């Protein structure tokens, strides 16, 4: 397979049609366990935990995205714990996950861009320029035809103009800004990976969510529940809304 040696983060981006998803954290960590960059352990309940492997002079350098995963594990190792469940690499109790997550996304995108799999997001002003030029090329000749055509043709052109104006209403619902888009090579790589023997490892869960809220925890937990470390171990705790603030109480 031509694209077999891609990193887990890039494969996740391809499976997500150009968008990095929280599943990429899990697959990147598991890939690092397979390559010896992290030490993994599966508990009796099926929870996979990871631990940082000290780097030596003979160790191969880490990819930027792998350095970010190591940084994340180091941040989450506190309270006397030295292992982190892969699920706890998502949003946690009171940490700056979203700052780290933006760095993770950018790192994967830079790698995919260097490989020619995605093109940068389109600026809204460039989109407006393209749309304006296309509309001008359509409506200016149409209006000129209405002004200088015979009566029978003018009626037809007015009907076309009315339908075109109705189409503009639908065009207003199309967002101006677009995220990173797969190139032809990226679409080909995504097709190959979706039919690959190991595609199941990278396939997105049915309830896949993005970076818009705390539900991006991995694996996808019940709403309002996150990982937290206390008592030298990790637990899934309820993170429901706090009581209404009262005077004199935090």
Secondary structure, DSSP 8 states (H G I E B T S, - for coil): -TTTT--HHHHHHHHTTT---THHHHHHHHHHHHTTSEEEEE-TTS-EEEEE----TTS----HHHHHHHHHHHHH--TT---EEGGGGSSBSSS-HHHHHHHHHHHHHHHHHHTTSEE--B-HHHHHHHHHHHHHHHHHHHHHHHHHS-HHHHHHHHHHHHHHHHHHHHHTTS-S-B--EE-HHHHHHHHHHHTSTTHHHH---TT---TTSGGG-SS--STTEEEEEETTEEEEEE--------TT--
